[in-house]
Amino acid sequence: MLVFSPRFAFATPDYARQTGFACGQCHVDVIGGGQLTREGSDYLFDMKSRGLIRPLTMTQHVVRLIIGYLHMIAAIMWFGTIMYVHILLKPAYASKGLPKGELRLGWLSMLVLLITGTLLTIARIPSWDTFFTTRFGILLGIKISLYLIMLSSALVVTIYIGPKLRKQKTLVPAMDADGASTLDALGQFDGKDGRPAYVAYKGLIYDMTGSRLWKNGSHMMKHAAGNDLTDILKTAPHGEDKILAMPRAGRLLAPAEKPRRPFHMKLFYFFAYMNLILVFVITFVIALWRWW
């Protein structure tokens, strides 16, 4: 019904600002939108004749609706991945190597946003002047700039930081003769390529290799082996009995002192929290555009 219902115009408050008239001056409905008055019809005709608006056919409206829908789905997936990893799991979860699932989902979302965002911008922006002379164009320009910053940081993390994190992970001795291991070394027991799947909980290390719920070192596609689950378990739908029932493999060593983070690690944490902040900033810009 929404797709095939007739549309007269997609008016914005910019038209009201240009004329100084209230919405009821051009629309039958005093709050704007829908059927036009005679004066509104004349104004619309004048705008079309001067090439200031781009009237769309029904087919173009449907295509734009589909593209806009894909754009919003991709944004939800991308922002959701960032918030899930950085708020729920904490950046330290990915500091021993970027999770492949979240990495693929993030890049897929960013590419879809790039393509659909470009098409939507072409459909809504008739000229470059719109970016500087209209409120919608200014806010859109800010949103695009923030997106490009996040895209650039993702490139740096994927190409430069990611390989260094994986290399650092393989250089750490795994476990001593007494079955003790550091948190960095625990990351080698990730359950992949035939390696055992170990997790730490309250200072002890448990072997999840034989559990069908930890196939290939991944639990429900949310938690990866080789990590300390002490804090994460607080958000789980089950209790600690599921972990305590598994074979004990050793104990987790507490670091004597906090090691100095290398440059690539500092850069990783900077980008992690920067992108989290930018998610909230972009969402605020969208809220300004839609509801202010």
Backbone bond lengths (Angstrom), bond angles and torsions (degrees), N, CA, C in turn:
res aa  C-N    CA-C-N  psi(-1)  N-CA   C-N-CA  omega(-1)  CA-C   N-CA-C  phi
1 M - - - 1.472 - - 1.525 110.88 -
2 L 1.348 116.28 -40.35 1.458 119.27 -179.65 1.523 111.38 -67.85
3 V 1.339 115.90 -37.34 1.463 119.80 -176.68 1.520 111.71 -68.54
4 F 1.342 117.22 -42.26 1.458 120.49 -172.53 1.530 113.99 -97.06
5 S 1.327 117.59 2.44 1.466 118.79 176.97 1.523 109.29 -74.68
6 P 1.339 118.46 146.39 1.474 120.38 -177.15 1.521 111.25 -70.37
7 R 1.334 115.16 143.83 1.457 121.61 177.73 1.523 108.98 -121.17
8 F 1.324 117.71 137.93 1.459 120.96 179.30 1.524 111.13 -96.55
9 A 1.332 117.34 -44.89 1.465 120.33 -179.45 1.517 109.15 -167.11
10 F 1.318 115.83 151.87 1.448 121.55 171.81 1.529 107.58 -102.27
11 A 1.328 117.30 79.00 1.452 122.01 -175.33 1.525 110.45 -78.06
12 T 1.310 116.86 153.25 1.465 122.43 176.26 1.517 108.45 -127.95
13 P 1.336 118.38 165.14 1.466 120.91 177.74 1.528 113.35 -60.47
14 D 1.347 117.73 -15.90 1.463 119.55 179.28 1.520 111.29 -59.77
15 Y 1.332 117.43 -37.79 1.465 120.56 179.72 1.528 110.51 -63.26
16 A 1.321 116.85 -41.11 1.460 120.76 179.10 1.524 110.87 -64.89
17 R 1.338 116.37 -37.46 1.463 119.16 179.64 1.528 110.96 -68.39
18 Q 1.330 116.08 -36.29 1.463 119.62 -179.11 1.527 111.54 -67.29
19 T 1.321 116.88 -36.20 1.475 120.31 -175.85 1.523 112.86 -94.72
20 G 1.337 116.44 -24.97 1.453 119.68 -175.62 1.515 113.23 81.41
21 F 1.340 117.58 6.82 1.458 121.83 -179.14 1.527 110.89 -94.81
22 A 1.334 115.90 155.46 1.453 120.99 172.15 1.525 109.23 -77.30
23 C 1.340 117.46 166.23 1.469 121.70 -177.64 1.529 111.54 -58.81
24 G 1.346 116.20 -37.10 1.456 120.34 -177.47 1.519 114.09 -66.61
25 Q 1.333 117.86 -11.92 1.451 120.58 178.63 1.530 111.27 -68.87
26 C 1.350 115.80 -34.88 1.469 120.65 -176.62 1.520 112.96 -109.80
27 H 1.340 117.59 -17.32 1.461 121.16 -176.50 1.527 110.19 -116.80
28 V 1.318 115.40 145.34 1.460 120.30 176.25 1.524 109.66 -63.81
29 D 1.338 115.92 -40.75 1.462 121.18 175.68 1.527 108.26 -79.77
30 V 1.336 117.24 126.00 1.466 120.42 -173.39 1.524 112.94 -67.42
31 I 1.321 117.93 -18.72 1.472 119.71 178.66 1.519 111.36 -89.84
32 G 1.329 117.95 0.52 1.459 121.15 175.49 1.510 113.15 95.73
33 G 1.345 114.64 160.77 1.461 121.25 178.80 1.516 111.87 83.78
34 G 1.342 114.87 157.56 1.453 119.25 176.62 1.519 113.37 82.24
35 Q 1.324 115.73 -146.87 1.466 121.54 -173.20 1.524 111.31 -63.13
36 L 1.353 114.85 140.92 1.457 121.26 -178.49 1.527 111.29 -97.40
37 T 1.322 115.40 150.52 1.462 121.18 170.07 1.534 108.05 -78.66
38 R 1.325 116.14 175.87 1.467 119.51 178.67 1.527 110.59 -61.37
39 E 1.317 116.23 -41.38 1.456 119.80 179.79 1.528 110.60 -65.53
40 G 1.332 115.64 -38.48 1.459 119.47 177.85 1.518 112.06 -65.40
41 S 1.324 116.87 -40.02 1.470 120.90 177.88 1.522 111.06 -63.51
42 D 1.341 117.09 -41.03 1.458 120.36 178.34 1.533 110.90 -64.42
43 Y 1.335 115.95 -39.76 1.467 120.21 -179.91 1.522 110.31 -66.33
44 L 1.336 117.10 -41.12 1.459 121.65 178.79 1.528 110.38 -62.91
45 F 1.333 116.63 -42.93 1.461 120.54 179.67 1.528 110.58 -62.61
46 D 1.323 115.79 -40.33 1.461 120.40 179.36 1.531 111.14 -64.67
47 M 1.321 116.85 -40.63 1.464 121.13 178.97 1.525 110.85 -64.02
48 K 1.348 116.37 -41.95 1.464 120.52 178.66 1.522 111.06 -64.50
49 S 1.318 117.29 -43.83 1.469 121.19 -177.01 1.518 111.85 -64.91
50 R 1.339 117.05 -29.61 1.465 120.49 179.28 1.528 112.30 -90.62
51 G 1.329 117.41 0.83 1.467 121.22 177.61 1.510 114.01 71.70
52 L 1.341 117.82 23.98 1.464 121.45 -178.99 1.520 113.38 -86.34
53 I 1.319 118.30 -13.03 1.462 121.63 175.40 1.516 108.53 -133.56
54 R 1.318 115.85 158.82 1.454 121.64 179.37 1.520 109.45 -113.84
55 P 1.301 118.57 97.29 1.467 119.02 177.70 1.524 110.21 -67.75
56 L 1.326 116.30 136.49 1.459 121.68 -177.65 1.523 110.43 -108.60
57 T 1.335 115.41 147.74 1.458 120.40 173.24 1.523 108.74 -78.16
58 M 1.341 116.65 170.02 1.457 120.34 178.35 1.524 111.07 -60.39
59 T 1.333 116.72 -40.68 1.469 120.21 178.55 1.523 110.88 -61.50
60 Q 1.323 116.91 -42.09 1.457 120.65 178.78 1.529 111.44 -65.21
61 H 1.324 116.23 -36.76 1.467 119.39 176.31 1.527 111.24 -62.28
62 V 1.327 117.24 -43.44 1.463 121.77 -179.41 1.520 110.29 -64.54
63 V 1.342 116.30 -44.89 1.469 120.14 179.66 1.523 110.60 -61.75
64 R 1.347 116.50 -43.02 1.466 119.68 179.52 1.522 111.01 -65.63
65 L 1.323 117.28 -36.32 1.462 120.71 177.45 1.523 110.76 -61.99
66 I 1.329 116.72 -44.25 1.474 120.84 -179.56 1.533 110.32 -64.71
67 I 1.337 115.95 -44.34 1.468 119.58 179.18 1.520 110.83 -63.08
68 G 1.342 116.67 -42.63 1.457 120.24 178.28 1.518 112.66 -63.23
69 Y 1.332 115.88 -37.47 1.469 120.41 178.09 1.531 110.55 -63.98
70 L 1.338 116.78 -45.85 1.466 120.83 178.03 1.529 110.65 -62.77
71 H 1.327 116.31 -36.66 1.467 121.09 179.26 1.532 110.56 -62.22
72 M 1.321 116.94 -44.93 1.463 120.41 -179.30 1.519 111.81 -69.43
73 I 1.347 117.59 -39.40 1.466 120.49 177.70 1.524 110.17 -61.28
74 A 1.346 117.27 -44.23 1.462 121.13 179.50 1.524 111.07 -63.09
75 A 1.344 117.05 -39.81 1.463 120.67 179.03 1.526 110.98 -64.46
76 I 1.329 116.60 -41.36 1.470 120.61 178.55 1.526 110.45 -62.95
77 M 1.340 116.45 -43.63 1.473 120.69 179.49 1.522 110.78 -63.05
78 W 1.336 116.36 -44.89 1.470 120.27 -177.07 1.522 111.29 -68.02
79 F 1.328 116.60 -50.64 1.460 119.90 179.88 1.528 110.60 -64.29
80 G 1.333 116.46 -38.24 1.465 119.59 178.66 1.513 112.19 -62.71
81 T 1.347 117.08 -40.40 1.460 120.93 178.11 1.523 110.86 -63.23
82 I 1.336 116.37 -44.42 1.466 120.38 -179.99 1.528 110.61 -62.40
83 M 1.321 116.98 -46.75 1.464 120.11 -177.57 1.528 111.44 -68.40
84 Y 1.343 116.92 -35.56 1.464 120.40 179.65 1.528 110.91 -65.60
85 V 1.340 115.98 -47.86 1.462 120.18 -177.28 1.524 111.13 -70.59
86 H 1.342 117.84 -40.86 1.449 120.33 -170.24 1.527 114.12 -90.34
87 I 1.329 117.82 -21.65 1.463 119.88 179.20 1.528 111.12 -102.65
88 L 1.330 117.10 -49.37 1.460 120.12 -176.32 1.530 112.12 -79.58
89 L 1.333 116.70 -51.27 1.461 120.27 -176.68 1.522 113.05 -86.43
90 K 1.321 118.44 -21.72 1.461 126.40 -176.88 1.534 110.05 75.95
91 P 1.341 117.30 147.68 1.465 120.26 -179.28 1.524 113.84 -59.14
92 A 1.353 117.47 -27.13 1.461 119.55 179.39 1.518 111.78 -60.63
93 Y 1.337 116.69 -24.62 1.467 121.16 178.51 1.524 110.88 -60.45
94 A 1.326 116.52 -36.03 1.470 120.92 -177.42 1.523 112.26 -100.17
95 S 1.329 117.80 0.50 1.458 119.83 -174.78 1.521 112.92 -73.31
96 K 1.329 118.40 -12.19 1.465 121.41 177.56 1.519 111.17 -98.81
97 G 1.304 116.27 7.41 1.461 121.17 -178.50 1.517 109.62 142.53
98 L 1.314 117.41 132.53 1.460 120.86 -175.37 1.519 110.69 -68.69
99 P 1.346 119.05 128.38 1.467 121.04 177.07 1.525 110.74 -60.54
100 K 1.336 116.78 127.57 1.468 120.41 -173.88 1.525 111.75 -63.69
101 G 1.342 116.80 -39.62 1.458 119.33 -178.75 1.515 112.01 -61.89
102 E 1.346 116.97 -49.02 1.456 121.12 179.76 1.533 110.90 -65.71
103 L 1.359 116.02 -34.34 1.457 119.83 -179.79 1.531 111.00 -65.98
104 R 1.337 116.34 -45.61 1.470 119.90 179.05 1.528 111.15 -63.48
105 L 1.336 116.00 -44.30 1.462 119.93 -179.29 1.520 111.12 -63.40
106 G 1.329 116.55 -40.42 1.456 119.96 179.39 1.518 112.39 -63.83
107 W 1.331 117.13 -44.99 1.466 119.71 -179.23 1.522 112.08 -69.67
108 L 1.333 117.20 -37.73 1.458 119.70 176.24 1.529 110.38 -60.56
109 S 1.328 116.43 -43.38 1.460 121.00 179.89 1.527 111.29 -64.54
110 M 1.337 116.49 -42.25 1.466 119.59 -178.73 1.524 111.82 -65.46
111 L 1.335 116.90 -39.09 1.466 119.92 179.43 1.529 111.22 -67.79
112 V 1.342 116.64 -41.48 1.466 119.60 177.50 1.527 110.18 -63.47
113 L 1.338 117.09 -40.86 1.470 120.76 177.29 1.527 111.44 -62.48
114 L 1.325 116.77 -39.51 1.458 120.46 -179.96 1.525 111.32 -62.93
115 I 1.339 116.20 -46.36 1.466 120.48 -177.39 1.525 111.29 -69.95
116 T 1.339 116.28 -51.63 1.464 119.33 -177.49 1.531 111.58 -68.00
117 G 1.337 117.06 -36.67 1.457 120.00 178.46 1.521 112.28 -63.83
118 T 1.335 116.33 -38.10 1.469 120.10 177.34 1.521 110.74 -64.06
119 L 1.334 116.56 -44.68 1.469 120.41 -179.42 1.534 111.39 -64.94
120 L 1.325 116.80 -41.67 1.464 120.12 179.79 1.525 111.61 -67.31
121 T 1.327 116.55 -36.65 1.461 119.97 178.11 1.527 110.81 -64.58
122 I 1.336 116.32 -42.55 1.463 120.17 177.65 1.529 110.55 -61.00
123 A 1.340 116.03 -37.71 1.470 119.99 -178.41 1.524 112.57 -71.49
124 R 1.352 117.30 -31.36 1.467 120.23 -173.91 1.519 114.31 -99.50
125 I 1.331 117.71 -20.95 1.470 120.93 -175.27 1.527 109.82 -108.24
126 P 1.329 119.04 106.98 1.473 120.66 -178.48 1.519 113.68 -74.81
127 S 1.342 118.90 -26.30 1.463 120.94 -178.59 1.527 108.73 -154.84
128 W 1.356 115.16 164.61 1.464 120.12 -179.74 1.520 111.53 -63.62
129 D 1.320 116.98 -28.20 1.467 119.70 -179.22 1.519 112.18 -60.49
130 T 1.329 116.51 -26.71 1.468 120.75 -178.35 1.524 111.26 -60.26
131 F 1.350 117.07 -31.63 1.462 120.93 179.98 1.528 112.29 -66.18
132 F 1.325 117.64 -19.39 1.465 120.97 -174.79 1.523 113.73 -117.20
133 T 1.328 117.45 -16.53 1.469 120.05 -173.81 1.519 113.68 -110.07
134 T 1.329 119.25 -11.27 1.463 121.49 179.70 1.519 110.25 -122.06
135 R 1.307 115.24 150.36 1.466 120.58 178.86 1.521 111.11 -61.95
136 F 1.343 116.52 -42.88 1.461 120.84 179.15 1.529 110.92 -60.11
137 G 1.345 116.89 -44.16 1.455 120.39 -178.88 1.517 112.42 -65.27
138 I 1.338 117.35 -39.74 1.469 120.99 179.62 1.529 110.50 -64.31
139 L 1.342 116.54 -46.89 1.463 119.96 179.55 1.529 111.36 -64.68
140 L 1.341 116.22 -38.49 1.462 119.72 177.17 1.523 110.66 -63.96
141 G 1.335 117.45 -40.80 1.457 120.85 177.90 1.524 112.15 -61.96
142 I 1.345 116.35 -39.98 1.469 120.25 176.95 1.526 110.26 -63.38
143 K 1.319 115.95 -44.32 1.469 120.35 -179.20 1.533 111.59 -62.62
144 I 1.331 116.77 -41.86 1.459 120.91 178.48 1.528 110.69 -64.19
145 S 1.329 117.24 -41.30 1.469 121.25 179.57 1.528 110.95 -62.27
146 L 1.332 117.00 -44.14 1.467 120.64 178.88 1.521 111.06 -64.80
147 Y 1.336 116.39 -38.13 1.465 119.90 177.36 1.525 110.78 -62.12
148 L 1.328 117.31 -43.29 1.467 120.86 -179.08 1.526 111.20 -65.51
149 I 1.332 117.06 -34.27 1.472 119.99 175.69 1.531 110.01 -63.94
150 M 1.330 116.85 -45.24 1.463 120.46 179.72 1.524 111.32 -66.15
151 L 1.330 116.92 -37.82 1.459 120.78 177.83 1.521 110.87 -64.14
152 S 1.335 117.13 -41.17 1.469 121.26 178.67 1.524 111.25 -64.07
153 S 1.331 116.35 -41.88 1.465 119.30 179.22 1.525 111.02 -66.08
154 A 1.328 117.19 -35.21 1.467 120.61 177.63 1.526 111.26 -64.71
155 L 1.334 116.14 -37.69 1.464 120.11 176.75 1.525 111.17 -63.66
156 V 1.338 116.71 -43.61 1.464 120.69 179.83 1.530 110.36 -64.04
157 V 1.335 116.46 -43.97 1.461 120.47 -179.22 1.529 111.03 -64.17
158 T 1.322 117.24 -42.33 1.463 120.91 -176.75 1.524 112.40 -72.13
159 I 1.338 116.71 -43.34 1.468 120.65 -173.39 1.527 112.62 -86.33
160 Y 1.337 117.44 -39.00 1.461 120.36 -173.76 1.530 113.06 -102.53
161 I 1.342 116.31 -52.64 1.468 119.50 -172.85 1.520 111.83 -75.39
162 G 1.348 117.66 -43.33 1.460 121.13 -176.88 1.517 113.98 -54.11
163 P 1.348 119.05 -52.69 1.474 119.36 178.68 1.522 113.22 -59.19
164 K 1.341 117.83 -36.28 1.468 120.13 179.07 1.530 111.29 -67.63
165 L 1.334 116.95 -36.61 1.465 119.94 177.54 1.527 110.93 -64.92
166 R 1.338 115.96 -42.04 1.473 119.61 179.34 1.532 111.18 -67.51
167 K 1.335 116.91 -38.89 1.455 120.15 179.38 1.518 110.79 -66.13
168 Q 1.331 116.21 -41.66 1.459 120.45 178.91 1.517 111.03 -62.09
169 K 1.314 116.17 -35.27 1.466 121.55 -178.35 1.519 111.30 -64.35
170 T 1.350 117.69 -37.15 1.466 121.04 -175.92 1.520 112.46 -81.48
171 L 1.348 118.53 -12.84 1.460 120.78 -177.89 1.528 113.14 -88.68
172 V 1.332 117.83 -6.65 1.459 121.61 -176.11 1.525 110.04 -89.89
173 P 1.355 119.50 129.60 1.465 120.74 175.94 1.518 110.38 -57.74
174 A 1.333 116.62 140.74 1.459 120.12 -171.00 1.523 113.58 -76.01
175 M 1.332 117.90 -66.40 1.470 120.68 -173.54 1.519 108.81 -150.89
176 D 1.327 117.03 138.27 1.459 119.18 -179.04 1.525 110.85 -81.76
177 A 1.344 116.01 -177.77 1.472 121.09 -174.40 1.515 112.04 -65.56
178 D 1.322 117.97 -24.66 1.464 121.26 -179.17 1.527 112.50 -88.74
179 G 1.338 117.31 5.16 1.464 120.18 179.37 1.506 113.75 79.11
180 A 1.342 116.83 20.68 1.464 120.59 178.83 1.523 109.31 -98.70
181 S 1.328 115.54 143.99 1.458 120.45 -177.74 1.520 109.58 -147.04
182 T 1.310 114.99 149.96 1.462 119.84 173.87 1.529 109.09 -85.43
183 L 1.315 116.08 167.12 1.464 120.10 -179.91 1.524 110.93 -65.22
184 D 1.342 117.74 -37.50 1.463 120.33 177.93 1.519 111.00 -64.41
185 A 1.345 116.61 -42.14 1.462 120.08 -179.41 1.523 111.57 -70.37
186 L 1.313 116.88 -29.85 1.465 120.60 179.87 1.524 111.38 -59.77
187 G 1.319 116.51 -27.35 1.455 120.67 -178.94 1.514 113.67 -61.29
188 Q 1.351 118.32 -18.30 1.460 120.74 178.74 1.533 111.94 -74.50
189 F 1.310 117.02 -20.42 1.466 120.86 179.21 1.530 108.53 -92.06
190 D 1.318 115.26 67.73 1.462 120.82 -173.52 1.520 114.14 -97.56
191 G 1.335 118.17 1.48 1.465 121.38 177.04 1.514 114.94 77.06
192 K 1.312 118.45 8.21 1.461 121.41 -177.94 1.531 110.26 -104.48
193 D 1.344 116.16 152.11 1.471 122.80 176.28 1.521 111.68 54.16
194 G 1.320 117.07 38.81 1.454 121.54 176.49 1.512 115.14 84.57
195 R 1.339 118.42 -1.92 1.462 120.21 178.37 1.530 110.15 -78.22
196 P 1.344 117.43 149.58 1.472 119.93 178.60 1.524 111.39 -66.38
197 A 1.324 115.28 155.66 1.457 121.96 179.40 1.523 108.84 -106.38
198 Y 1.339 116.66 104.83 1.457 122.31 179.88 1.527 109.91 -111.88
199 V 1.339 115.42 145.79 1.464 121.11 171.64 1.520 108.10 -134.11
200 A 1.306 115.82 153.25 1.464 121.21 177.84 1.521 109.39 -104.27
201 Y 1.336 115.21 144.12 1.463 120.47 176.03 1.518 108.92 -150.39
202 K 1.322 115.93 118.81 1.472 123.22 179.77 1.525 112.36 52.02
203 G 1.328 115.75 45.68 1.458 120.81 174.42 1.508 115.53 85.64
204 L 1.329 118.32 -3.94 1.461 121.57 179.11 1.522 110.10 -116.30
205 I 1.342 115.58 155.05 1.458 121.47 -178.07 1.530 108.61 -111.13
206 Y 1.338 115.33 131.73 1.459 120.94 -177.56 1.530 109.90 -119.85
207 D 1.344 114.40 145.58 1.464 121.60 -177.49 1.532 109.68 -94.63
208 M 1.332 117.07 112.57 1.456 122.86 -179.64 1.531 112.75 -100.22
209 T 1.332 116.58 7.69 1.461 120.32 -173.26 1.520 112.42 -57.59
210 G 1.325 117.33 -39.37 1.461 120.34 -175.95 1.515 114.79 -83.23
211 S 1.315 118.54 -2.19 1.461 121.24 -177.92 1.529 110.50 -85.69
212 R 1.330 115.30 132.20 1.470 119.53 178.11 1.527 111.20 -69.69
213 L 1.326 116.84 -15.88 1.463 120.57 178.76 1.524 112.31 -84.98
214 W 1.352 116.63 -3.15 1.460 120.99 178.38 1.526 110.28 -123.24
215 K 1.317 116.33 41.83 1.456 121.20 -179.34 1.534 110.14 -64.82
216 N 1.336 115.62 131.44 1.471 122.47 -178.57 1.528 112.29 56.87
217 G 1.338 115.51 28.46 1.457 119.66 174.54 1.514 114.95 75.19
218 S 1.338 117.93 16.68 1.459 121.07 -179.17 1.524 109.48 -126.48
219 H 1.322 116.35 131.81 1.462 121.77 -179.88 1.522 109.62 -106.16
220 M 1.341 116.36 111.00 1.467 122.89 178.56 1.535 111.98 56.75
221 M 1.335 116.82 25.73 1.468 122.69 -179.94 1.530 112.18 59.10
222 K 1.329 116.49 24.53 1.464 120.93 -179.37 1.525 111.90 -121.93
223 H 1.344 117.33 -40.56 1.455 121.18 -174.33 1.519 109.81 -120.66
224 A 1.327 116.01 137.27 1.458 121.75 -176.92 1.518 110.34 -106.78
225 A 1.339 115.91 144.47 1.454 121.06 175.13 1.518 109.84 -66.25
226 G 1.338 115.46 160.06 1.457 120.17 -178.30 1.513 112.91 90.54
227 N 1.341 116.79 15.34 1.463 120.80 -177.46 1.526 110.93 -130.41
228 D 1.312 115.46 162.28 1.462 122.35 175.23 1.525 108.49 -87.25
229 L 1.331 117.30 118.15 1.463 122.03 -175.86 1.531 113.11 -98.29
230 T 1.311 117.48 11.44 1.466 120.14 -175.75 1.524 112.27 -57.35
231 D 1.317 117.34 -47.87 1.468 120.63 -179.49 1.523 112.25 -79.06
232 I 1.341 116.29 -37.04 1.466 120.28 -176.41 1.526 111.22 -66.35
233 L 1.337 117.50 -32.10 1.470 120.41 -176.49 1.529 111.79 -63.00
234 K 1.329 117.12 -21.76 1.465 120.06 -179.98 1.525 111.74 -63.26
235 T 1.336 116.94 -25.01 1.464 121.06 -179.53 1.520 112.50 -97.84
236 A 1.344 117.43 0.74 1.472 120.99 -176.93 1.527 110.62 -78.92
237 P 1.344 117.94 153.76 1.464 120.96 179.34 1.530 113.39 -77.88
238 H 1.332 117.00 -3.67 1.466 120.42 179.65 1.520 109.55 -123.33
239 G 1.337 116.57 170.50 1.451 121.65 -178.54 1.512 112.86 -91.71
240 E 1.336 115.22 -175.14 1.456 120.83 -177.72 1.521 113.31 -72.55
241 D 1.340 117.35 -12.04 1.459 120.33 -178.16 1.525 112.14 -60.46
242 K 1.335 117.87 -28.83 1.464 121.17 179.42 1.523 111.08 -65.32
243 I 1.338 117.01 -33.75 1.462 120.82 178.66 1.518 110.73 -83.24
244 L 1.318 116.89 -43.39 1.464 120.63 -177.72 1.517 112.32 -63.01
245 A 1.323 117.95 -22.23 1.462 121.55 -179.95 1.529 112.60 -77.74
246 M 1.333 117.45 -12.85 1.463 121.25 -178.35 1.525 110.75 -84.85
247 P 1.339 118.49 157.18 1.476 121.58 -179.31 1.530 111.33 -61.12
248 R 1.333 114.94 139.46 1.449 119.51 178.83 1.531 109.08 -85.11
249 A 1.334 116.39 132.00 1.464 120.75 -175.49 1.521 112.69 -109.00
250 G 1.314 118.91 -15.27 1.460 120.57 -178.89 1.503 110.90 164.13
251 R 1.303 114.83 -159.10 1.461 119.62 -179.60 1.525 109.49 -133.07
252 L 1.328 114.82 154.84 1.461 121.24 -177.55 1.516 109.01 -95.51
253 L 1.329 115.90 126.33 1.454 120.65 179.35 1.518 110.39 -80.09
254 A 1.307 116.23 134.34 1.470 120.32 174.16 1.519 107.87 -82.63
255 P 1.314 118.97 131.68 1.465 120.45 -178.95 1.518 111.52 -64.09
256 A 1.326 115.39 134.68 1.465 120.07 -179.29 1.527 110.31 -64.24
257 E 1.291 116.69 -36.83 1.447 121.60 175.92 1.517 108.74 -148.90
258 K 1.284 114.57 157.61 1.452 119.71 -178.02 1.526 109.29 -71.92
259 P 1.329 118.04 118.14 1.463 118.99 -178.40 1.525 111.44 -68.26
260 R 1.306 113.96 152.58 1.460 119.68 178.81 1.530 108.90 -74.31
261 R 1.305 115.97 128.11 1.463 119.80 -178.18 1.518 110.72 -76.55
262 P 1.336 117.93 133.51 1.468 119.90 174.48 1.522 110.63 -68.68
263 F 1.344 115.41 168.56 1.457 120.69 -174.88 1.527 111.30 -59.31
264 H 1.340 118.04 -44.43 1.467 119.60 -176.98 1.521 111.44 -64.80
265 M 1.346 117.16 -29.51 1.466 119.79 177.88 1.535 110.33 -72.26
266 K 1.338 116.40 -41.51 1.468 119.80 177.19 1.530 110.21 -62.03
267 L 1.337 115.56 -40.59 1.455 120.30 179.57 1.525 110.84 -64.66
268 F 1.333 116.09 -37.60 1.459 120.63 178.52 1.529 111.11 -61.76
269 Y 1.332 117.05 -47.58 1.461 120.16 -179.89 1.530 111.51 -66.46
270 F 1.340 116.59 -35.90 1.470 119.74 177.94 1.524 110.53 -61.87
271 F 1.345 117.29 -48.58 1.459 121.06 179.90 1.531 110.89 -65.18
272 A 1.338 116.13 -37.01 1.465 119.67 -178.68 1.524 110.78 -59.36
273 Y 1.329 116.81 -51.38 1.458 119.82 -177.89 1.523 111.98 -75.96
274 M 1.344 118.13 -29.55 1.455 120.75 176.01 1.530 110.61 -63.16
275 N 1.345 116.45 -45.59 1.467 119.93 -179.84 1.519 111.47 -65.92
276 L 1.322 117.40 -35.73 1.461 120.08 177.26 1.524 110.58 -63.34
277 I 1.335 116.88 -42.38 1.465 120.85 177.92 1.523 110.70 -65.45
278 L 1.346 117.17 -41.35 1.462 120.86 -179.01 1.525 111.60 -65.36
279 V 1.330 117.54 -30.30 1.468 120.12 175.62 1.524 109.94 -59.33
280 F 1.327 116.36 -45.54 1.466 120.23 179.58 1.531 111.29 -69.59
281 V 1.340 117.76 -34.82 1.463 120.68 178.92 1.524 110.59 -66.39
282 I 1.348 116.92 -45.91 1.465 120.31 179.68 1.525 110.52 -62.87
283 T 1.321 117.02 -41.27 1.461 120.60 177.73 1.527 110.84 -61.98
284 F 1.341 116.83 -37.63 1.459 121.01 177.87 1.531 111.06 -66.76
285 V 1.338 116.93 -39.16 1.466 120.73 177.71 1.527 110.03 -62.08
286 I 1.335 116.59 -42.29 1.468 120.50 177.85 1.532 110.62 -62.94
287 A 1.339 116.44 -40.35 1.460 120.16 178.17 1.534 110.80 -63.90
288 L 1.333 117.37 -39.88 1.467 120.46 176.03 1.522 111.21 -60.59
289 W 1.316 115.73 -43.62 1.471 121.03 -177.99 1.526 111.66 -64.37
290 R 1.342 115.62 -41.61 1.458 119.16 -172.75 1.535 113.74 -86.15
291 W 1.329 117.40 -34.18 1.473 118.35 -167.21 1.529 115.34 -127.38
292 W 1.346 119.03 -1.46 1.464 117.95 179.62 1.520 110.15 -91.11
